[in-house]
């Protein structure tokens, strides 16, 4: 990360223009009383760029995948460790659904007010109809803090994983489904 990085306790106080979706995240976190830090940084599109953010904020950054079924009637937001490979058949099997694929950018924008490269559980604050199911890999249960995008990839919020699961997600009307995905591909 370059010197273009700024860290704030709570919402950014740098006077920069913010999208409505991003401001809604800060408003939401403030309203429900969750403590967080915000790191404003150059756009982070890849896991390598997110790793640079992680080093600044000293918090893990997870891989967030927005998935759907073939009919595009069921949507899932999957959080897994950044270095863990993802095989859809293992997740589909645990959820009891047909094989999943990546959802469209249009569905992401409509449901979560997020564009590709900024997928985050913070987008669930915009899913007022609870059409997206949050799935978290059990390998993340031991994490104390966590960093994710506030609906844009030019900032990251750092909060406790406990607050995410126990305060943020319930306040959105969603729940968490925990799954155990294999680290190594399984031989059948």
Steps between C-alpha positions, in 0.01 A plus 500: 500500500617847424477819699144538361376299798310661789363323807215642709326393818145454374386669178753679280546866589703604197224691318521274192192433290333172602234297322156468656557125550827564687351776718210266581748247642656756735155628603385144568806407708474823698125450559541148641800603713772286342861616546704500181798657327502606136799480271470707181734371229547468124246270334561136596366264233712190561581290806862620465386863527282405796804338662675837488201649684513215752859587581403861570197421719645184657177307445421209269316564179273216391395392154135599444320323214153589372334184369169388357319189385444429130153656504636815669229478765722432802803711587787433740784708640785268597784609730808274494869543589683697232734211421242222502404347164127500424326204340131558447401133533606489867295807586200387293507164675494657847222740406295231327466696177600460139848605400560871547672749272599863525208741495486784251627850566142621446367275778784614726416866439125448537511293819811627680576840338850368430696463180755223427819549699319635806295197612450507874247399765450874555287488186239303697382830651356575155332156462187597689306207351758252637541336159871429561606225739828557688727195512823501704769233491565361850874565461419867568345439844832549675561848353474785745497795260420526135523754217249539217392760247217740592334440158795663318851368442674827589448451872498217753328488837659305782272359768482195721367186338284459811336837433444405137331170588321606821402862425538603136349196327198467735435875468467451123236229553733228371650199674824309454534147369833344596651241266819297501668507161803279435843660482624248246292353219352170617550186297175316440 
